[in-house]
């Protein structure tokens, strides 16, 4: 079973780097698309707005926030809004990314 990932990020270099971070064909994940911001992803304002909009629509889509900001209030806001996880871009590696995806996927598959 392949789980699909939509990457939403306003930095083109991050989207390119994310694609090249690992050999996706060797994982149970498919990078199905990218968007430059929340508006492109779901016609809302920003990442937090996207989380709120998805949750208001009773979406079961798990959201992992990949951010450059380690500000506690932003992390808290994302998690309170319904994000499944929050990862700092500066700390990301192929292994840690797959570990975070596996954690969220496990939650999906165990429902």
C-alpha positions in Angstrom: 0.0 0.0 0.0 1.4 3.4 -1.0 0.5 6.4 1.1 0.5 9.7 -0.8 2.2 12.9 0.3 1.4 16.4 -0.8 4.3 18.8 0.0 3.3 22.4 0.6 6.2 24.8 1.0 6.9 28.3 -0.2 10.6 27.7 -0.8 11.3 26.1 -4.2 14.7 24.8 -3.0 13.0 22.9 -0.2 10.6 21.2 -2.6 13.5 20.1 -4.8 15.5 19.0 -1.8 12.6 17.1 -0.4 12.1 15.1 -3.6 15.8 14.3 -3.7 16.1 13.5 0.1 15.5 9.8 -0.4 14.7 7.2 -3.0 10.9 7.4 -2.7 10.6 4.2 -4.8 12.1 2.3 -1.9 9.6 3.6 0.6 5.8 3.0 1.0 5.2 6.7 0.2 4.4 8.5 -3.1 5.1 12.2 -3.5 1.9 12.9 -5.4 2.4 16.7 -5.8 3.6 20.0 -4.4 2.1 23.4 -3.8 3.8 26.7 -3.0 1.4 27.7 -0.3 -1.9 26.9 1.5 -3.8 28.8 -1.2 -2.5 26.4 -3.9 -3.1 23.4 -1.6 -6.7 24.3 -0.6 -7.5 27.9 -1.4 -6.7 29.1 2.1 -4.1 31.5 3.5 -1.1 29.8 5.1 -0.1 26.5 6.6 -2.0 27.0 9.9 -5.0 28.1 7.8 -4.7 25.0 5.7 -4.7 22.8 8.8 -7.9 24.6 10.1 -9.6 24.3 6.8 -8.9 20.6 6.5 -10.0 19.9 10.0 -13.2 22.0 9.6 -14.1 19.8 6.6 -13.6 16.8 8.9 -10.7 15.7 6.9 -8.8 12.7 8.1 -5.7 13.8 6.3 -2.7 13.7 8.7 -0.6 16.8 8.4 3.1 17.0 9.2 4.4 20.6 9.4 7.9 21.1 8.0 9.0 24.5 9.2 12.0 26.8 9.5 10.5 28.3 12.7 11.2 26.8 16.1 9.0 29.3 17.9 7.1 27.5 20.6 3.9 29.4 20.0 3.9 28.5 16.3 4.6 24.8 17.1 1.8 24.8 19.7 -0.6 26.5 17.3 0.1 23.9 14.6 -0.3 21.0 16.9 -3.4 22.4 18.5 -4.9 23.1 15.1 -4.5 19.4 14.3 -1.1 18.8 12.8 0.2 15.2 13.5 3.8 16.3 13.8 6.1 19.3 13.5 9.6 19.0 12.0 12.3 21.7 11.8 13.8 21.9 8.3 17.2 22.4 9.8 17.0 19.0 11.5 15.7 17.0 8.6 17.5 14.0 7.2 16.2 11.1 5.0 16.1 8.8 8.1 14.3 11.2 10.3 11.8 12.1 7.6 11.0 8.5 7.0 10.7 7.9 10.8 8.2 10.8 11.1 6.2 9.5 8.0 6.2 5.9 9.5 4.9 7.2 12.8 2.0 9.1 11.1 1.3 6.2 8.7 1.2 3.8 11.6 -1.5 6.0 13.2 -3.5 5.9 9.9 -3.2 2.1 9.4 -4.1 1.3 13.1 -7.4 3.2 13.0 
